[in-house]
Amino acid sequence: MSRIFISYRRDDSGGWAGRLYDRISQHFGRDHVFMDIDTIEPGLDFVEVIEQAVGSCDALLALIGRQWLTLTDDDGQRRLDNPEDFVRLEIAAALVRNIRVIPVLVQAHTCHGQTLARCAEAPRTAQCSRT
């Protein structure tokens, strides 16, 4: 059976992720859906568990809320531009492994006057380039 990884930003789409997890788990079963809060046991290495989960999934659902592209860290830098950003690492790891990445828009989107965030604004390593 398929394994599904839910990638999200708590500040942007945490509530949506929880509801999606509940619904998908009802259909596929909890053992086939990975979401960090509900799946990682206390005391385990967060980064290691995430890497293993992404590597063993068949699809990654990338939840994209209004601020997904523009959220900043404490220094005012866009989080998606940080090479150590967990969401960026999750998506990049899936793309490198040719795992299907499915963007899930969870709120009405406007970004700098655009209806949807443009792919060109995402960091190069998080973009899928096929030749």
Secondary structure by P-SEA (a helix, b strand, c coil): cbbbbbbbbccccaaaaaaaaaaaaaaccccccccccccccccccaaaaaaaaaaaccbbbbbbcccccccccccccccccccccaaaaaaaaaaaaccbbbbbbcccccccccccccccccccccccccc
